[in-house]
Amino acid sequence: MGFLVWMLVYGTLYGNTSKLSHGFNAKGEQCGVTEAVQDKPLLYFCPTILSVGGEGVNTKDPICVGVCPVAGDQVSECSVTKAYQTEVHSRYCMPSGSTNAEVRRELSESMRSFGSTVTDVLIKIQRAWTVLLMIVVVAMVMGYIFLFMLKNLAKCFIYICAVVGFLAFAALGFILWSKSASDDGSFQMAFKVGAILSWCASCGVLLLVSCCGQAVELSTACMSQAAHVIWQMPLLLGAPLFKAILKITVFAFLCAGFVHLLSTGEITGVGRDRHIEYTEQQKGYLWGYAFVSLWVLSFITALYEFAIAYATSQYYVAHTEEGTKDVSPFAACEGVYIGVRYHTGSLALGSCIVTIFELINRLLQWAKAKEKLEGDAEEGDNNACVSCIISVLLCCCGCIENFIQFISRNVYIDIALTSNNFCQASRAIMDIFMSHGAAFAILNGATNIFQIFAIASITATCGFLASFMLTSGDYANPDSEYYIENPAGGIIICCILAGIVAWSFMAIFDMTSDTILICHAEDTARNGGKYTAENKDFAELYAQAEEKAAKMKGQPVPGKAAA
């Protein structure tokens, strides 16, 4: 944390974020930053006369201006002094009006880059923020409805989720395909790809219902048990929201610090093209900051998982009074305190291991994307050997990262139960998996069925709603300030947000059911089933999984061997 604070101070003192967003004129001076043009923060591309007649823009000869010119203004610094109509667009004076539509398109294409793509995404978010906010709210409301329905109508609701997911994805596909038929521009392919992906997701939901029908009964029982645990401790209902708010806040703060740190480099360029050079010390700061930032975010996730595990374990060992478990509603808060007070080192170690593989995975993804871009720039001259090696490494690292995350999550559960350190808990978890791995796999697979149905139905419903809103009204009116040229991108962003919200709700189910599983296994192995009588429903569910696992292995069914 000391290193992180020092990096934030260093970036604030020696960085200038304007260097990352302002353009450069033809002399290499950065508009609004370099002292000579500090009073001229905007970049204007001079007009030029084309050899075939008509006017265009010269992207190689931009100038810095204080105010974007309007049609008819005289700009003495340009060879063609008569200006065209412009408007401010992210520190740049871009052509505006219907007469300059083609010039604007050509200029946008010539300036297309990863940075400009990110900017376009941010612009879509800015214009459609009300839609995005509503989608997040709708996804959260649906998540809480799922929690309530699972407690009372689990089996029926799982099938409802499957039907809603199937129909919503299918309807979203038809809407996007119809938009592609009416669009003859450059966004036609984007609509078609989105439609095909939606139909594939719809078929996937249908196939899952058809192939896993027998597992739905087990999935229903698992989710119903997890829902009862969550409703017994109301604070768990708000846990996904609290975690999301905390991680988003910390992430935004860390991103702001990283931007300041990026701006400490020496930046040169022309127009929107820029090149940043760093000293070896600055590169070390950037890598160190990135690692520590990911570590902090991973630690928050670890603490969240520990708190859920602690609260669920308290539920498991609590006595039943008048049909209700005598457990504190603030058990999750107590779990946060216990985790920070007594197990910070174990949680930090686990999150550090996860962060190492996550960072390696991100580096490999960056290397693969860079290699592809360089190959595209050289007209498809990709190095097949390098691409193959990167893909293999990326696959292996991704598998290891997922495995480490899975093990760490279960280790946190054991720490919450036994107060073991990270290494001792890791060994205990491996022993449990060796003894009860098949039953664990069956029950985890059963819970995954519902998670897929729930995430699919929430994502598809929100995507359908977003497609309706972003293709009508002001968002579809070219004369409106809220006009979105390519609504497919906005729809994808909405689906991603809805999927993240849905996943955060389903993750608490996953963590709760896993904790009950390990509690039962630990209780059976160490205490001879001391708390089994207090958890009869789950004990029967676990026995069904053990029986199914024995049948799959061709072994005698536990408890029936004598017969």
N, C-alpha and C positions, 0 to 999 in steps of 0.2 A: 504493500500500500504506500510505503514511503517513496518507492520508485515512481509509482503512478502519480502521486502528488507533485513530485519534482518535475515530471514530464509535463504536467498541466501548467505549472508555473513557467517552465522553459518556453512552451508553445505560446503562452499568453504574452510573455515579455519580448520574444524575438520573432514571433509570427505576425503575418498580416494577411488575413483571409481574402482581402480584396485582390491579392495577387492570383488567386485561383479562379476568379470569375470575370475579371476585366480583360478585354481584348488588347491586342498589340497593333500599332500602326505599322506602316511599311518601313519605318526607321528602327523598329524594334523597341519603341517606347510604349510602356503600358499605360493605357488611358486611365486617368484618375489616380495613378500610383507613382509613375515617374515624375520627378519634380517639374520638368518642362511642360508636361501636359496634365498636371494635377487638377487643374480647373476644368478639364475636358474628360469626363468619365465614360462617355459613350463612343462606340466605334461605328463609323459610317463607311460603307463601301462605295467608292466613286463609280458613277455611270460611265459607260463606254459605248462607242458606236461599233456595231458588229459589221463584219465584212459583207454579210449577206443583206445588210440593211436592218433597221430597227435598233433598239437599245438593249443593253445588257448591263451587267455589273462586273467590275474588275476585282476579283477576290484577292489579287496579289498587291493591290495598292489601296489599302484602307487608311482612313485618317481618323484622328480623335476629334470629337466635337462636344460642345457643352450641352446642346439641345438637338434632338433629331430634326432634320430639315423637313419642310413640307414642299409639295409640288410648286415649282417656279422659283424657289429660293436660289440665290447665287452662292456657290461654295467655291471660293477662290483657290483653295488648295488642290482642287481636282482639275484634271486636264479638260474634262467636260463639266463646265461650271454649273449648268442648270440641273438642279436636284429633282429627284423623283419623290413621290409621296412615301413617307416612312412612318413607322411607329416603334416605340421602345419595346424590345423583346429581350429580357435577360441581359441588360447592359449593351445591347446591339441595336442599331437602327435598321430594321428590316423593312423591305418593300411592303406596302399595304394597298388596299383597294383592288377592285376587280381587274383594272387595266394592268396591274403589276403582278397578277397571280402567277403567271408563268415564270417571271423573273424571281419571285419569292421562292417558288418551288425549286428552281435551278440552284439558287443560292443555298437553300436548306440542304439540298442533296450534296453540294460541293463541300459543305461544312459538317456533313454527317460523320459522327464518331461515337465512341462509347460514352464520352462525356455528354455529348448533345443528346444521346438517347436517354441517359439518366435525367437530363434536364426536361425532356419531353414528358417523361413519366411524372416528374414532380409537378409540371404544369397541369397535367391531367388530374393529379391529386388535388391541386389547388382549386381548379375549376369545379370539380365534382366532390368536394369535401363533404357537402351535405348528404350526398348519396352514400358515400363511404361510411359516414357516421351512422346513417340509418341502417346500413347493412350490418355493421358491427352490433348495433343495438338489437336488431332482429335476430341475429345469430345467437346473442347472449340470451334473449328471451326464449328462443327455441331450446337452448341448452338447459335452462331451468325447467321448461315444460317437460323435457325428456327425463330429468331427475324425478319430477313428480309422478309422471306416468309409469316409470319403471318401478316405483314403489307399490303401485296399485294394479297396473295392467301390463306386466312385463311382456308376456308372450305375445299378446295381441299387438302391443306397441312395436315390437321388433319387426313384425310383418308389415305394419303400417309404415315404418321407416323405410323398409325395402321398397314398398310400392311408391311412396313419395319420391324416393331417390331415383327410381327407374323412370317415372313419368316426368319429373322435373328435368332430368338430364336429356330425355328424349325431346321435350318441348323446347329446351334451350338450343338443342341442335337444329331443330326445324327453323327457329327464329333466325339463328346465325346463317343458315343456308339460304333462307329467303332474302336476307340482307345482301348476301354475296351475289345473288341473282340480279338484284336491282342496283348493284354497285359495279361500275365498269372501270373503276380507278385502280390505284395501287394497293387498296385494302381488300380487294376481292379474295385474294389467297388467304389473308389472315382470318376472314370470316369462315372460309371453307375449312381451314385447319381447326378452328374452334368448334365448328359443327361436328366434324369427324371425331374429335376428342370427346365431345359430349356424348355422342352415340356410343363410342367405345365404353365410356364409363357406365352408360345405361345398360349395355349388354353385360358388362362385368358384374353389376348388381344382380341381374337376372340369373346369370350363371352361378353366382355364389349361393343364391337361394335354392337353385335346383340341385347343386352338388352337395350342399352342407345342410340339407333339411334335417337330418338326424341330429346334428349338433345344436340345432336351435333350442331344443329342450334344455340342454346343459347350459347354453348361453343365457337362456332366460333365468335359470336358477342362479347362476353366478352374478348376473347384473342385479337381480332382485336383492340378493344378499348385500352387495356393495351399496345399493340404494338405501337399504335400511340402516346401514352403518352411517352413511352420510347424513341422513335425516335425523339421526339421533344426536348429531353434533352440528347444529346449524352453521357454525363458523366455517365448516368445511364447504358449505355451499358458496361462500364468498371467496374461498381460497384461490380458485382460478383467476378471479377478477383481481384480487390483491397481488398475486404473482405477476399478472400481465401488466398492471399499472407500474409496479416496482421495476420490472425488467425493462419496460419501455422508457421509463424515466432515466434509469441508469444508462441504458443504451444510448439515449439521446445525449446525455451528458458526456459519455465517453466519445461519441462521434464528434461532438463539438470540440473536444480536446484534441482528437486526432486530426481534424481539419486545421486547427491552429498549428499543430506540429508539422503537418504537410507544408504549410505556408512558410516554414522557416528556410526552405531551400531556395536556390537561385533559379528564377524562372525567366525564360526567354521565349520568343516566338513571333509570329506574324498572324494577324487576324485572330481566329479562334484557336489556331494551332499553337500549342505551347509545349515546351520541354523543361523539365525540372531536374536540376542537378543537386545532389546532396553530398556532404562530406561523409567519410566513413563513420564518424561519430554520430551524425544525424541519422544515418541508416540504422545504426545500432539502437538509437532511441526509438525509431519507428517500429522496428521488429519487437523490441522489448515492450513498447506500449501496446502493440497489437496482442502479444501473448498475455500480458497481465490483464488487459481488458476482457479477452475471452475467458480468462481464468476467473475473474470477478463474476461474470455472467453465469459461468458454470457453477460457481460456488452458490449463487442465489438459487439455482435449480436444485443443487444438492441439499441445501437447507430446507427448501420447500418440500422435497421428497421425504426428508427426515421428519419434518413436522407432521406430515400426513401419516407416515408410518407409526410415529409415536402415538398419535391420537387413535389410530385404528387398533394398535396393540392394547391401549388402555380400554378400548371397547371390548376386545376379546377376553380380557381377564376380569372384566367387571361382573359383579353378581346381578342376576336378574331379579327384579322386584316388581310384582304385579304385571308381568309380561314386558317390562321395559328395563333396559340395561341402566344400571346406576353409574353413569359416566359423566364427567364434567363437560359442559358445552364448550369450555375454553381449553380443552385438551390440546388443540392445535397451537394455540398461543404458548402454552406451557412447553410444547415441543420445540418451538422456536427458541425459547429461553434455554432449555436444556441443551439444544444443539450448539448454540453460541457459547454457552458457559462451560460445557464439559467436553464437547466433541468437535471443536473448531479444527483441530489438527487433522483428525480423520477425514472430515468433510473436505478440507482443503487439499489433502493428499489425493483423495479420489477425484476431485474436480480437476486437479493438476494433471493427472494421468489422462483424463478425458480430453483436456485442452491440448495436450501435446499431439495426440492423434488427430484432433479436429483441425489444428493449425497445419499439420502435414497434409491433410486431406484438402484443405483450402488452397495450399500452395500448388498441389498437383492439379487441381481444377483450374487455377490461374495459368499454369504452364500449358495445359491442354488448350485452353481458350486462346492464349497467345500464339501457340504453334498453329492453330487453325486460322487465326487472323493473318498471320504472316504468310501462310500458304495461299489464302484467298487473295492477298495483295499481289502475290506472284503468279496469279492466274491458275490456282489449283495445284501448284508445285509443292505438295506436302511431302514431308519425309515419312514414309509409311512405317519405317522401323521405329522412329522416335514416337510416332503416334501410338503404335502398338505397345511400346514399353510404358508410356505414360498411362495408357488405359488399363494395363495390367496392374501397375502400381496403385492407380486410383481405386480399382476394384478391391484389391487386397487391403488397402488402408481403410476403405469404407467398411469392409466386413469387420476388421479389427476394431474400428471405432464403435460400430454398433454393438459388438460383443462386450467391449469395455463398459459402454453405457449401461447395458443390460446387467452386467455383473455388479457394477458400482451401485446401481439403484437397489438391488437386492442386498448388497452389503450394508447400505444405509438402514435397511429394514432390520437386519440382524443387530446393528449397533443400537438402534432404538429399543430392541427387545432385551439385549444382554449387556449393553454398555462395553462390549469388546472394542479393542482398537481396530483400525482398518485391516491389518494383516490377519488378526485372529478371526475377525468377522468374515474375511474372504475365504479362509479355510473352512469355517463352519458352513458357509453357503455352498461351497463345492461339495462338502459331505452330504448336505441335504439333496442337492441335485443328483448326486450319484445314487442315493437311496430312493428318491421319489421323483426322479426326473420325468418319467413317462406320464405320471399323473399331473405333474405341473404343466407339461406340454399340452395335454388334453384340455385342461381347464383354461390355460392361457389362450389356446386356439379358440375355445368357445367364447371367451370374452372378446377376442379380436373380431369375431363375426359381427357382434353388435356394434363395436366401435366403427367398423367399416360402414355398416348400414347408417349409423347416426351421422357420421361425418359426411357421407355421400348425400343424405337427404338435406342436411343443413346447407351444405355448399351448393347443391343444385337449386334449392329453393331461393337462396340469396342471389345466385347467378341469374336465375330467371327473372327475379324482381329487378336486378340491376340492368339487365338487357332491355326490359320494358321502359325503365326510366331514362337510360342514356341514349335511347333511339327515338325519343319523343320530346316535345316541349322545347325549352330553350337550348338543351344540349344538342338538338338536331337542327337548330336554326343558325345558318351561317352568319346572320347579322347580329346574333346575340354574343355578349361577352363571355357567356358560359359554353359557347359552341365547342364541341369535341370532334375533331376531324375524323378520328378513327376510334369509334366506341368500343371496338373489340379489345383494345388495350385496357380501357377502363373496366370492362366486364371481367377481364382476367384478374385485374387488381382486386376487384370486389370478391371474386371467388377465392382468391388467395387469403384475403382477410377473413372471410367467413370460415374457410378451412382451418385457419390458425385458431380462431375462437372455438370452433367445434372440437378441434384436437385438444385444446386446453381443458375443456370439460370432460372429454373422454379419458384424458390422462389421469384424472383423479379417480375415475372408476378403475383404471388399470392398476394404479398404485394401491388402492384400497383392497382390491381382490388379491393382489400379490401378497400384501401384508397378512391378510387372513390366512392365506395358504401357508406361508412360512410360520406364522404363529401356531397353526395346527400341527405342522411337522415338528417344530421345536417342542411343543407341549407333549406330543406323542412320544418323541424320542427321549426327552429329559425328565418329564414329570409323569409318564405313564398315562397321559390323557387326563390330567387333573381338571382342566377347564372344558373338557368335551361336553359334559352335561349342560353347561351354560351356552353351548353353541351346537345344539343337536342338528339343526337344519344344515349347517355347513358341514358337520361331520358326515351326515348322510350324503351330501353332495360330493365330498372328498372320497367317500367309499365307492360311489358310482364311478368316479374317475379311475380309482385304483382297480376296480373290477374290469373296466374297459381296457385299461393298460395291460392287465394280466391276460385278457382274451387275445389282444393283439400280439402278445409275445408267445401265446400258446402255453402259458403257465397256468397252474391251478388258481382258481379265483380265491383271494384271501377270505378266510372264514368259511370256505366251502370245501377245503381240501379233504377233510375227513369223509365227507359225503361221497 
